Amino acid sequence: MVITSKPIGYVNSSRKEKKDDHWGAVESIITLDENIFTVEAIWGLDEFSHIEVIFYMDQVLEEKIVTGARHPRNDVNLPKVGIFAQRGKSRPNRLGLSRCKLLKTNGLSIHVLGLDAIDKTPVLDIKPYVKEFAPREETTQPNWMSEIMNQYYND
C-alpha cells in the first residue's frame, strides 16, 4: 500500500538548520496553502492554547533513514534502542509531531512558539491540543530520555 499526502502549508522560521536543542524560544509561522484553504479552516483554533503539528522532515536524506536500532543522537554513551523507542528525525516515514504554544492566528498564518521544525518544512496536518487526549495514567520514560530532553526546549 502506498499512502500519499500533500502539504497543507509550510513552516516559516528563523531556524534554518537541523539542531537537537533549544527550541523553546523559537517562534514560527505556519502558512496554510491559499489554493486549498480559506480562513474558515482555522476558525476557532485561536481558542486553544496549544496545537499539535504533523510535518514531513523533507531534509532527512534517504540513506540516513533508520529501520532498526541506533544510539539516540548517535551518542554511544546512550543505550542502543529501536527507532520507535526514540524521537529521532531519521524515521522510516520522516514524520515529525510537535506540540507547541499557539500565539495567534492571522488570516492563513498560524503563529506558534516551540515548534521543532526548521524553515520551509512541509506541514501535513494541524490539530488542536485537547487535554483529554493526554494519557490518563502517569507516564514513564527512561532516564536517558529525560537527560537528552533537558535542553530541548531551553532558550
DSSP file (Angstrom, degrees, kcal/mol; ACC not computed):
  #  RESIDUE AA STRUCTURE BP1 BP2  ACC     N-H-->O    O-->H-N    N-H-->O    O-->H-N    TCO  KAPPA ALPHA  PHI   PSI    X-CA   Y-CA   Z-CA
    1    1 A M              0   0    0      0, 0.0     2,-0.5     0, 0.0     0, 0.0   0.000 360.0 360.0 360.0 135.7    0.0    0.0    0.0
    2    2 A V        -     0   0    0      2,-0.0     2,-0.5     0, 0.0     0, 0.0  -0.962 360.0-162.0-114.4 130.8    1.3    3.5   -0.8
    3    3 A I        -     0   0    0     -2,-0.5     2,-0.4     2,-0.0     0, 0.0  -0.945   7.3-164.6-112.7 130.2   -0.1    6.4    1.0
    4    4 A T        +     0   0    0     -2,-0.5     2,-0.3     2,-0.0    -2,-0.0  -0.901   9.0 176.9-116.4 146.9    0.4    9.9   -0.4
    5    5 A S        -     0   0    0     -2,-0.4   119,-0.0     0, 0.0    -2,-0.0  -0.961  14.3-151.3-137.5 155.3    0.0   13.2    1.3
    6    6 A K        -     0   0    0     -2,-0.3    -2,-0.0   118,-0.1     0, 0.0  -0.976  34.0 -95.4-127.4 149.4    0.5   16.7    0.2
    7    7 A P        -     0   0    0      0, 0.0   117,-0.2     0, 0.0     3,-0.1  -0.241  18.9-159.8 -60.9 144.8    1.5   19.7    2.4
    8    8 A I  S    S-     0   0    0    115,-3.2    25,-3.1     1,-0.3     2,-0.3   0.558  74.4 -35.5 -93.6 -13.5   -1.3   21.9    3.7
    9    9 A G  E     -AB  32 123A   0    114,-1.1   114,-2.9    23,-0.3     2,-0.3  -0.967  64.8 -99.5 177.3-170.9    1.3   24.6    4.3
   10   10 A Y  E     -AB  31 122A   0     21,-1.8    21,-2.7    -2,-0.3     2,-0.4  -0.950  25.8-112.0-138.2 154.7    4.9   25.4    5.3
   11   11 A V  E     -A   30   0A   0    110,-2.0   109,-3.1    -2,-0.3     2,-0.5  -0.708  20.4-162.2 -85.7 133.1    6.8   26.5    8.3
   12   12 A N  E     +A   29   0A   0     17,-2.7    17,-2.6    -2,-0.4     2,-0.3  -0.979  30.6 151.5-112.5 117.0    8.4   29.9    8.3
   13   13 A S  E     -A   28   0A   0     -2,-0.5    15,-0.2    15,-0.2   106,-0.1  -0.976  57.2-129.2-146.3 154.0   11.1   30.1   11.0
   14   14 A S  S    S+     0   0    0     13,-0.7     2,-0.8    -2,-0.3    14,-0.1   0.660  90.1  93.4 -74.7 -15.7   14.3   31.8   11.8
   15   15 A R        +     0   0    0     12,-0.2   104,-3.0   102,-0.2    -2,-0.1  -0.708  47.1 165.3 -82.8 109.7   15.7   28.3   12.5
   16   16 A K        +     0   0    0     -2,-0.8     2,-0.3   102,-0.2    -1,-0.2   0.655  53.5  55.2-100.2 -20.6   17.3   27.2    9.2
   17   17 A E  S    S-     0   0    0    101,-0.0     2,-0.5     1,-0.0   102,-0.1  -0.837  88.1 -99.7-121.5 155.8   19.4   24.2   10.2
   18   18 A K        +     0   0    0     -2,-0.3     2,-0.3    41,-0.1    -2,-0.0  -0.584  49.9 161.3 -73.7 120.0   18.7   21.0   12.0
   19   19 A K        -     0   0    0     -2,-0.5    -4,-0.0     1,-0.1    99,-0.0  -0.970  37.3-138.8-136.3 152.0   19.7   21.2   15.7
   20   20 A D  S    S+     0   0    0     -2,-0.3     2,-0.2    53,-0.0     3,-0.2   0.799  74.9  35.5 -82.8 -28.2   18.7   19.0   18.5
   21   21 A D  S    S+     0   0    0      1,-0.2   131,-0.2   132,-0.1   132,-0.1  -0.624  82.3  50.2-125.9 176.2   18.1   21.5   21.3
   22   22 A H        +     0   0    0    129,-2.1   131,-0.3    -2,-0.2     3,-0.2   0.903  54.0 140.0  66.3  49.5   17.0   25.0   22.3
   23   23 A W    >   +     0   0    0    129,-3.3     3,-1.4   128,-0.2    91,-0.3   0.549  43.5  92.9 -92.8 -10.4   13.5   25.1   20.6
   24   24 A G  T 3  S+     0   0    0    130,-0.6   131,-0.2   128,-0.3    -1,-0.1   0.808  91.3  37.4 -59.7 -35.1   11.7   26.8   23.4
   25   25 A A  T 3  S+     0   0    0    129,-0.3     2,-0.6    -3,-0.2    -1,-0.3   0.383  86.6 118.9 -98.0   3.6   12.2   30.4   22.2
   26   26 A V    <   -     0   0    0     -3,-1.4    88,-2.7   -13,-0.0    89,-0.6  -0.591  47.9-160.9 -76.9 117.0   11.8   29.6   18.5
   27   27 A E  E     + C   0 113A   0     -2,-0.6   -13,-0.7    86,-0.2     2,-0.3  -0.831  15.2 176.8 -96.1 135.7    8.8   31.5   17.0
   28   28 A S  E     -AC  13 112A   0     84,-2.3    84,-2.8    -2,-0.4     2,-0.5  -0.913  23.7-142.2-134.1 160.3    7.5   30.1   13.8
   29   29 A I  E     -AC  12 111A   0    -17,-2.6   -17,-2.7    -2,-0.3     2,-0.7  -0.993   9.3-153.0-124.5 124.2    4.6   30.9   11.4
   30   30 A I  E     -AC  11 110A   0     80,-3.0    80,-2.5    -2,-0.5     2,-0.7  -0.872  14.1-159.9 -93.2 119.6    2.8   28.1    9.7
   31   31 A T  E     -AC  10 109A   0    -21,-2.7   -21,-1.8    -2,-0.7    78,-0.2  -0.898   8.9-142.4-105.7 116.0    1.4   29.5    6.5
   32   32 A L  E     -A    9   0A   0     76,-2.8     2,-0.5    -2,-0.7   -23,-0.3  -0.417  29.9 -95.9 -75.6 151.4   -1.5   27.5    5.0
   33   33 A D    >>  -     0   0    0    -25,-3.1     4,-2.5     1,-0.2     3,-1.6  -0.543  27.7-156.3 -71.1 114.9   -1.8   27.0    1.3
   34   34 A E  T 34 S+     0   0    0     -2,-0.5    -1,-0.2     1,-0.3    -2,-0.0   0.639  90.6  65.3 -69.9 -13.4   -4.2   29.6    0.0
   35   35 A N  T 34 S+     0   0    0      1,-0.1    -1,-0.3     3,-0.0     3,-0.1   0.628 115.7  28.2 -80.5 -13.0   -5.0   27.5   -3.1
   36   36 A I  T <4 S+     0   0    0     -3,-1.6     2,-0.3     1,-0.2    -2,-0.2   0.739 119.6  46.1-110.8 -39.1   -6.6   24.9   -0.7
   37   37 A F     <  -     0   0    0     -4,-2.5     2,-0.3   -29,-0.1    -1,-0.2  -0.752  51.3-159.6-118.0 153.1   -7.9   26.8    2.3
   38   38 A T    >   -     0   0    0     -2,-0.3     3,-2.0    -3,-0.1     4,-0.2  -0.715  50.0 -93.5-110.8 172.6   -9.8   29.8    3.2
   39   39 A V  G >  S+     0   0    0      1,-0.3     3,-1.6    -2,-0.3     4,-0.3   0.717 118.3  77.9 -62.1 -18.5   -9.6   31.4    6.7
   40   40 A E  G >  S+     0   0    0      1,-0.3     3,-1.2     2,-0.2    -1,-0.3   0.793  78.2  73.4 -59.1 -26.2  -12.7   29.3    7.7
   41   41 A A  G <  S+     0   0    0     -3,-2.0    -1,-0.3     1,-0.3    -2,-0.2   0.766 105.4  34.6 -61.8 -24.8  -10.3   26.4    8.0
   42   42 A I  G X  S+     0   0    0     -3,-1.6     3,-2.1    -4,-0.2     4,-0.5   0.263  80.7 138.4-116.4  12.7   -8.9   27.8   11.2
   43   43 A W  T <  S+     0   0    0     -3,-1.2    -3,-0.0    -4,-0.3    -4,-0.0  -0.363  79.4  13.2 -54.3 132.0  -12.0   29.4   12.7
   44   44 A G  T >  S+     0   0    0      1,-0.1     3,-1.7    -2,-0.0    -1,-0.3   0.236  93.8 110.1  86.2 -13.9  -12.0   28.7   16.4
   45   45 A L  G X   +     0   0    0     -3,-2.1     3,-2.1     1,-0.3    -2,-0.1   0.862  68.7  65.4 -62.0 -34.7   -8.4   27.5   16.6
   46   46 A D  G 3  S+     0   0    0     -4,-0.5    -1,-0.3     1,-0.3    -3,-0.1   0.514  85.3  73.2 -69.7  -2.6   -7.3   30.6   18.5
   47   47 A E  G <  S+     0   0    0     -3,-1.7     2,-0.3     2,-0.0    -1,-0.3   0.542  87.2  78.7 -83.2  -7.1   -9.5   29.4   21.4
   48   48 A F  S <  S-     0   0    0     -3,-2.1     3,-0.1    -4,-0.2    82,-0.1  -0.754  70.2-149.1-100.9 148.0   -6.8   26.7   22.1
   49   49 A S  S    S+     0   0    0     -2,-0.3    53,-2.8    80,-0.2     2,-0.3   0.777  81.1  24.9 -83.5 -27.8   -3.6   27.4   23.9
   50   50 A H  E     -D  101   0A   0     79,-0.3    79,-2.5    51,-0.3     2,-0.3  -0.942  62.5-161.6-137.8 155.1   -1.6   24.7   22.1
   51   51 A I  E     -DE 100 128A   0     49,-2.5    49,-2.6    -2,-0.3     2,-0.5  -0.923  17.6-130.7-130.9 160.9   -1.7   22.8   18.8
   52   52 A E  E     -DE  99 127A   0     75,-3.5    75,-2.7    -2,-0.3     2,-0.5  -0.951  23.3-160.7-110.3 132.8   -0.2   19.6   17.5
   53   53 A V  E     -DE  98 126A   0     45,-3.1    45,-2.2    -2,-0.5     2,-0.5  -0.958   7.7-160.3-120.4 126.6    1.6   19.8   14.2
   54   54 A I  E     +DE  97 125A   0     71,-2.6    70,-2.9    -2,-0.5    71,-1.7  -0.921  25.6 171.6-103.7 125.4    2.4   16.9   11.9
   55   55 A F  E     -DE  96 123A   0     41,-2.4    41,-3.1    -2,-0.5     2,-0.6  -0.885  34.5-117.7-136.1 164.2    5.2   17.7    9.5
   56   56 A Y  E     -D   95   0A   0     66,-2.5     2,-2.2    -2,-0.3    39,-0.2  -0.904  17.8-143.4-107.1 119.1    7.4   16.0    6.9
   57   57 A M    >   +     0   0    0     37,-3.5     3,-1.6    -2,-0.6    38,-0.1  -0.510  31.2 169.6 -81.8  75.5   11.1   16.1    7.6
   58   58 A D  T 3   +     0   0    0     -2,-2.2    -1,-0.2     1,-0.3    37,-0.0   0.624  64.8  64.1 -68.8 -16.2   12.0   16.5    3.9
   59   59 A Q  T 3  S+     0   0    0     -3,-0.1     2,-0.6     2,-0.1    -1,-0.3   0.481  74.2 104.3 -90.1  -1.0   15.7   17.4    4.5
   60   60 A V  S <  S-     0   0    0     -3,-1.6     2,-0.1    29,-0.1     5,-0.1  -0.710  76.7-125.4 -78.7 122.0   16.5   14.0    6.0
   61   61 A L    >   -     0   0    0     -2,-0.6     3,-2.0     1,-0.1     4,-0.4  -0.390  11.0-122.3 -71.3 144.7   18.3   12.1    3.3
   62   62 A E  G >  S+     0   0    0      1,-0.3     3,-1.5     2,-0.2    -1,-0.1   0.859 112.1  57.0 -52.7 -41.0   17.0    8.6    2.3
   63   63 A E  G 3  S+     0   0    0      1,-0.3    -1,-0.3     3,-0.0    -2,-0.1   0.602 100.6  59.3 -72.0  -9.1   20.3    7.0    3.2
   64   64 A K  G <  S+     0   0    0     -3,-2.0    -1,-0.3     2,-0.1    -2,-0.2   0.507  77.0 119.3 -93.4  -6.6   20.0    8.3    6.7
   65   65 A I    <   -     0   0    0     -3,-1.5     2,-0.5    -4,-0.4    26,-0.2  -0.365  52.6-151.2 -63.4 135.6   16.7    6.5    7.4
   66   66 A V        +     0   0    0     24,-3.0     4,-0.1     1,-0.1    -2,-0.1  -0.932  25.4 168.9-111.6 130.0   16.9    4.0   10.3
   67   67 A T  S    S+     0   0    0     -2,-0.5    -1,-0.1     2,-0.1    17,-0.1   0.386  72.0  32.7-116.4  -1.0   14.7    1.0   10.4
   68   68 A G  S    S-     0   0    0      1,-0.2    15,-2.6    14,-0.1     2,-0.3   0.091 105.2 -43.1-120.7-127.2   16.4   -0.9   13.2
   69   69 A A  E     +G   82   0B   0     13,-0.3     2,-0.3    14,-0.1    13,-0.3  -0.789  51.8 157.6-113.9 156.1   18.2    0.3   16.3
   70   70 A R  E     -G   81   0B   0     11,-2.4    11,-2.5    -2,-0.3     5,-0.0  -0.962  48.1 -86.3-161.1 169.8   20.7    3.0   17.0
   71   71 A H    >   -     0   0    0     -2,-0.3     3,-2.6     9,-0.3     9,-0.2  -0.760  56.2-105.2 -82.2 126.0   22.1    5.2   19.8
   72   72 A P  G >  S+     0   0    0      0, 0.0     3,-2.0     0, 0.0     6,-0.2  -0.253 106.0   4.3 -52.6 137.7   19.9    8.3   20.2
   73   73 A R  G 3  S-     0   0    0      1,-0.3     3,-0.1     3,-0.1   -53,-0.0   0.670 123.0 -82.9  57.6  18.4   21.6   11.3   18.7
   74   74 A N  G <  S+     0   0    0     -3,-2.6     2,-0.7     1,-0.2    -1,-0.3   0.789  88.9 149.0  56.3  30.2   24.3    8.9   17.6
   75   75 A D    X   -     0   0    0     -3,-2.0     3,-2.3     1,-0.1    -1,-0.2  -0.851  40.0-158.2 -97.2 109.2   25.8    9.2   21.1
   76   76 A V  T 3  S+     0   0    0     -2,-0.7    -1,-0.1     1,-0.3     4,-0.1   0.617  89.6  69.2 -66.0 -10.8   27.4    5.8   22.1
   77   77 A N  T 3  S+     0   0    0      2,-0.1    -1,-0.3    -6,-0.0     3,-0.0   0.604  91.4  73.4 -79.4 -11.6   27.0    6.8   25.8
   78   78 A L  S <  S-     0   0    0     -3,-2.3     3,-0.0    -6,-0.2     2,-0.0  -0.736  99.8 -93.9 -98.9 152.4   23.3    6.4   25.3
   79   79 A P        -     0   0    0      0, 0.0     2,-0.6     0, 0.0    -9,-0.1  -0.313  37.0-112.1 -65.9 146.2   21.7    2.9   25.0
   80   80 A K        +     0   0    0     -9,-0.2     2,-0.3    -4,-0.1    -9,-0.3  -0.694  50.8 167.5 -77.5 119.9   21.1    1.5   21.6
   81   81 A V  E     -G   70   0B   0    -11,-2.5   -11,-2.4    -2,-0.6   -13,-0.1  -0.912  38.7 -85.4-134.5 159.6   17.3    1.4   21.1
   82   82 A G  E >   -G   69   0B   0     -2,-0.3     3,-2.3   -13,-0.3   -13,-0.3  -0.205  40.4-111.0 -62.8 154.3   14.9    0.8   18.2
   83   83 A I  G >  S+     0   0    0    -15,-2.6     3,-0.9     1,-0.3     5,-0.3   0.784 119.1  56.8 -59.0 -28.2   13.9    3.8   16.1
   84   84 A F  G 3  S+     0   0    0      1,-0.2    -1,-0.3   -16,-0.2    -2,-0.1   0.477  98.4  61.7 -84.9  -0.3   10.4    3.6   17.5
   85   85 A A  G <  S+     0   0    0     -3,-2.3     2,-0.3     0, 0.0    -1,-0.2   0.141 108.4  45.9-104.0  16.4   11.7    3.9   21.1
   86   86 A Q  S <  S-     0   0    0     -3,-0.9    59,-0.0     2,-0.1    -4,-0.0  -0.917  77.1-126.2-147.6 172.2   13.2    7.4   20.3
   87   87 A R        +     0   0    0     -2,-0.3     4,-0.1     4,-0.0    -3,-0.1  -0.022  52.1 150.1-115.0  30.1   12.1   10.6   18.6
   88   88 A G        -     0   0    0     -5,-0.3     3,-0.3     1,-0.1    -2,-0.1  -0.157  52.9-125.7 -63.0 157.3   15.0   10.9   16.1
   89   89 A K  S    S+     0   0    0      1,-0.2     2,-1.0     5,-0.0    -1,-0.1   0.641  96.3  81.0 -79.7 -15.4   14.5   12.6   12.7
   90   90 A S        +     0   0    0    -25,-0.1   -24,-3.0   -26,-0.1    -1,-0.2  -0.191  67.3 149.3 -86.3  45.2   15.8    9.6   10.7
   91   91 A R    >   -     0   0    0     -2,-1.0     3,-0.8    -3,-0.3   -24,-0.1  -0.362  61.4-107.4 -80.0 156.6   12.5    7.8   10.9
   92   92 A P  T 3  S+     0   0    0      0, 0.0    -1,-0.1     0, 0.0   -27,-0.1   0.864 119.6  25.3 -53.5 -41.9   11.1    5.5    8.3
   93   93 A N  T 3  S-     0   0    0      2,-0.1   -36,-0.1   -28,-0.0    -3,-0.0   0.357 101.9-127.0-105.8   5.9    8.5    7.9    7.0
   94   94 A R    <   +     0   0    0     -3,-0.8   -37,-3.5     1,-0.2     2,-0.4   0.789  53.2 156.7  55.7  32.9   10.2   11.1    8.1
   95   95 A L  E     -D   56   0A   0    -39,-0.2     2,-0.3   -38,-0.1   -39,-0.2  -0.744  24.8-162.5 -91.6 135.3    7.2   12.3   10.0
   96   96 A G  E     -D   55   0A   0    -41,-3.1   -41,-2.4    -2,-0.4     2,-0.4  -0.877   4.6-165.1-112.8 149.8    7.5   14.7   12.9
   97   97 A L  E     +D   54   0A   0     -2,-0.3     2,-0.4   -43,-0.2   -43,-0.2  -0.992  13.5 173.9-134.7 125.0    5.0   15.5   15.6
   98   98 A S  E     -D   53   0A   0    -45,-2.2   -45,-3.1    -2,-0.4     2,-0.5  -0.992  23.9-150.5-136.2 140.0    5.3   18.6   17.8
   99   99 A R  E     +D   52   0A   0     -2,-0.4     2,-0.3   -47,-0.2   -47,-0.2  -0.944  32.9 169.1-105.2 126.1    3.1   20.1   20.4
  100  100 A C  E     -D   51   0A   0    -49,-2.6   -49,-2.5    -2,-0.5     2,-0.3  -0.919  38.5 -94.4-139.5 162.6    3.6   23.9   20.5
  101  101 A K  E     -DF  50 113A   0     12,-2.1    12,-2.2    -2,-0.3     2,-0.6  -0.599  34.2-134.8 -78.6 131.4    2.1   27.0   22.0
  102  102 A L  E     + F   0 112A   0    -53,-2.8    10,-0.2    -2,-0.3     3,-0.1  -0.785  25.2 176.9 -86.9 118.8   -0.4   28.9   19.8
  103  103 A L  E     -     0   0A   0      8,-2.9     2,-0.3    -2,-0.6     9,-0.2   0.895  58.0 -44.3 -88.3 -47.5    0.4   32.6   19.9
  104  104 A K  E     - F   0 111A   0      7,-1.3     7,-3.0     2,-0.0    -1,-0.4  -0.974  44.2-123.0-171.7 165.7   -2.2   33.9   17.4
  105  105 A T  E     - F   0 110A   0     -2,-0.3     2,-0.3     5,-0.2     5,-0.2  -0.929  20.7-179.5-118.1 150.4   -3.8   33.4   14.1
  106  106 A N  E >   - F   0 109A   0      3,-2.8     3,-2.0    -2,-0.4     2,-0.3  -0.799  62.6 -54.4-151.5 102.2   -3.8   35.9   11.3
  107  107 A G  T 3  S-     0   0    0     -2,-0.3   -65,-0.1     1,-0.3    -1,-0.1  -0.503 123.9 -17.4  62.7-124.4   -5.6   35.0    8.1
  108  108 A L  T 3  S+     0   0    0     -2,-0.3   -76,-2.8   -76,-0.1     2,-0.4   0.158 118.9 101.8 -97.2  17.4   -4.0   31.8    6.9
  109  109 A S  E <   -CF  31 106A   0     -3,-2.0    -3,-2.8   -78,-0.2     2,-0.5  -0.880  53.1-164.3-106.1 133.6   -1.0   32.3    9.2
  110  110 A I  E     -CF  30 105A   0    -80,-2.5   -80,-3.0    -2,-0.4     2,-0.5  -0.963  10.1-153.0-118.7 114.0   -0.7   30.4   12.5
  111  111 A H  E     +CF  29 104A   0     -7,-3.0    -8,-2.9    -2,-0.5    -7,-1.3  -0.751  23.3 171.9 -92.5 127.4    1.9   31.9   14.9
  112  112 A V  E     -CF  28 102A   0    -84,-2.8   -84,-2.3    -2,-0.5     2,-0.4  -0.872  26.8-140.4-134.9 163.8    3.5   29.4   17.3
  113  113 A L  E    S+CF  27 101A   0    -12,-2.2   -12,-2.1    -2,-0.3   -86,-0.2  -0.994  82.2  16.0-126.0 130.5    6.2   29.0   19.9
  114  114 A G  S    S+     0   0    0    -88,-2.7     2,-0.6    -2,-0.4   -15,-0.1   0.686  71.2 154.8  86.2  18.8    8.4   25.9   20.3
  115  115 A L        -     0   0    0    -89,-0.6     2,-1.3   -14,-0.1    -1,-0.3  -0.715  36.4-148.1 -78.8 120.8    7.7   24.2   17.1
  116  116 A D        +     0   0    0     -2,-0.6     2,-0.4   -17,-0.1    -1,-0.1  -0.330  60.8 106.9 -91.8  55.7   10.7   22.0   16.4
  117  117 A A        -     0   0    0     -2,-1.3  -102,-0.2     4,-0.0     3,-0.1  -0.995  65.3-125.6-130.1 137.1   10.6   22.1   12.6
  118  118 A I    >   -     0   0    0     -2,-0.4     3,-1.7     1,-0.2  -107,-0.2  -0.257  45.1 -64.8 -80.9 169.3   13.0   24.1   10.6
  119  119 A D  T 3  S+     0   0    0   -104,-3.0  -107,-0.2     1,-0.2    -1,-0.2  -0.185 119.5  15.7 -54.0 138.8   12.2   26.8    8.0
  120  120 A K  T 3  S+     0   0    0   -109,-3.1    -1,-0.2     1,-0.2  -108,-0.1   0.530  83.5 154.6  73.3  11.0   10.4   25.6    4.9
  121  121 A T    <   -     0   0    0     -3,-1.7  -110,-2.0  -110,-0.2    -1,-0.2  -0.515  47.9-117.1 -67.7 130.7    9.3   22.3    6.5
  122  122 A P  E     -B   10   0A   0      0, 0.0   -66,-2.5     0, 0.0     2,-0.5  -0.516  24.0-144.1 -69.7 133.5    6.1   21.0    4.8
  123  123 A V  E     -BE   9  55A   0   -114,-2.9  -115,-3.2    -2,-0.2  -114,-1.1  -0.860  18.1-178.2 -99.9 131.0    3.2   20.7    7.3
  124  124 A L  E     -     0   0A   0    -70,-2.9     2,-0.3    -2,-0.5   -69,-0.2   0.753  64.1  -7.7 -99.6 -30.6    0.8   17.8    6.8
  125  125 A D  E     - E   0  54A   0    -71,-1.7   -71,-2.6     2,-0.0     2,-0.4  -0.987  50.5-153.1-163.3 157.7   -1.8   18.4    9.5
  126  126 A I  E     + E   0  53A   0     -2,-0.3   -73,-0.2   -73,-0.2    -3,-0.0  -0.999  15.6 178.7-136.3 134.8   -2.6   20.6   12.5
  127  127 A K  E     - E   0  52A   0    -75,-2.7   -75,-3.5    -2,-0.4     2,-0.2  -0.987  32.8-111.0-133.7 146.0   -4.8   19.6   15.4
  128  128 A P  E     - E   0  51A   0      0, 0.0     2,-0.5     0, 0.0   -77,-0.3  -0.517  38.4-112.3 -70.0 144.6   -5.8   21.5   18.5
  129  129 A Y        -     0   0    0    -79,-2.5     2,-0.5    -2,-0.2   -79,-0.3  -0.694  34.7-168.7 -78.3 126.2   -4.2   20.1   21.6
  130  130 A V    >   -     0   0    0     -2,-0.5     3,-2.4     1,-0.1     4,-0.4  -0.971  17.6-147.8-120.3 116.6   -7.0   18.6   23.7
  131  131 A K  G >  S+     0   0    0     -2,-0.5     3,-1.5     1,-0.3    -1,-0.1   0.772  94.7  67.0 -59.3 -27.3   -6.0   17.7   27.3
  132  132 A E  G 3  S+     0   0    0      1,-0.3    -1,-0.3    -3,-0.1     4,-0.1   0.691  94.8  58.8 -68.9 -15.3   -8.5   14.8   27.4
  133  133 A F  G <  S+     0   0    0     -3,-2.4    -1,-0.3     2,-0.1    -2,-0.2   0.575  85.4  99.3 -85.8  -9.8   -6.4   13.0   24.7
  134  134 A A  S <  S-     0   0    0     -3,-1.5    -3,-0.0    -4,-0.4    -5,-0.0  -0.356  96.5 -76.6 -69.0 157.5   -3.3   13.1   27.0
  135  135 A P        -     0   0    0      0, 0.0    -1,-0.2     0, 0.0     4,-0.1  -0.281  34.2-150.9 -57.3 138.6   -2.6    9.9   28.9
  136  136 A R  S    S+     0   0    0     -3,-0.1     2,-0.2     2,-0.1     3,-0.1   0.732  78.5  63.3 -81.5 -23.7   -4.9    9.3   31.8
  137  137 A E  S    S-     0   0    0      1,-0.1     2,-0.1     0, 0.0     0, 0.0  -0.520 104.2 -82.7 -95.8 166.0   -2.3    7.4   33.7
  138  138 A E        -     0   0    0     -2,-0.2     2,-0.3     1,-0.1    -1,-0.1  -0.451  50.3-131.9 -64.0 139.8    1.0    8.5   35.0
  139  139 A T        -     0   0    0     -2,-0.1     2,-0.3    -4,-0.1    -1,-0.1  -0.653  20.7-165.1 -96.5 154.0    3.6    8.4   32.2
  140  140 A T        +     0   0    0     -2,-0.3     0, 0.0     0, 0.0     0, 0.0  -0.941  10.5 170.2-133.2 156.9    7.1    6.9   32.5
  141  141 A Q        -     0   0    0     -2,-0.3     5,-0.0     0, 0.0     2,-0.0  -0.972  40.6 -86.6-158.6 158.3   10.2    7.1   30.4
  142  142 A P    >>  -     0   0    0      0, 0.0     4,-1.4     0, 0.0     3,-0.8  -0.320  37.4-116.7 -69.2 154.0   13.8    6.0   30.7
  143  143 A N  H 3> S+     0   0    0      1,-0.2     4,-2.4     2,-0.2     5,-0.2   0.852 112.3  62.4 -58.1 -37.5   16.3    8.4   32.4
  144  144 A W  H 3> S+     0   0    0      1,-0.2     4,-2.2     2,-0.2    -1,-0.2   0.862 102.1  51.9 -60.6 -34.0   18.4    8.8   29.3
  145  145 A M  H <> S+     0   0    0     -3,-0.8     4,-2.0     2,-0.2    -1,-0.2   0.929 109.1  49.0 -67.2 -44.5   15.4   10.3   27.5
  146  146 A S  H  X S+     0   0    0     -4,-1.4     4,-0.7     1,-0.2    -2,-0.2   0.892 110.5  53.0 -60.3 -39.1   14.9   12.8   30.4
  147  147 A E  H >< S+     0   0    0     -4,-2.4     3,-0.6     1,-0.2     4,-0.3   0.926 111.7  42.5 -64.4 -45.8   18.6   13.7   30.2
  148  148 A I  H >< S+     0   0    0     -4,-2.2     3,-0.6     1,-0.2    -1,-0.2   0.802 113.5  53.0 -74.5 -24.7   18.6   14.4   26.5
  149  149 A M  H >X S+     0   0    0     -4,-2.0     3,-0.9     1,-0.2     4,-0.6   0.586  83.6  91.6 -82.0  -9.5   15.3   16.4   26.7
  150  150 A N  T << S+     0   0    0     -4,-0.7    -1,-0.2    -3,-0.6    -2,-0.1   0.832  99.3  28.1 -54.2 -37.2   16.7   18.5   29.5
  151  151 A Q  T <4 S+     0   0    0     -3,-0.6  -129,-2.1    -4,-0.3     3,-0.4   0.417  94.0 100.0-103.1  -1.1   17.9   21.2   27.0
  152  152 A Y  T <4 S+     0   0    0     -3,-0.9  -129,-3.3     1,-0.3  -128,-0.3   0.898  97.1  22.0 -59.4 -46.6   15.4   20.5   24.2
  153  153 A Y  S  < S+     0   0    0     -4,-0.6    -1,-0.3  -131,-0.3    -2,-0.1   0.358  94.2 119.2-105.3   5.3   13.1   23.5   25.0
  154  154 A N              0   0    0     -3,-0.4  -130,-0.6     1,-0.1  -129,-0.3  -0.422 360.0 360.0 -66.8 147.9   15.5   25.6   26.9
  155  155 A D              0   0    0   -131,-0.2    -1,-0.1  -132,-0.1    -4,-0.0   0.478 360.0 360.0 -73.7 360.0   16.1   29.0   25.3
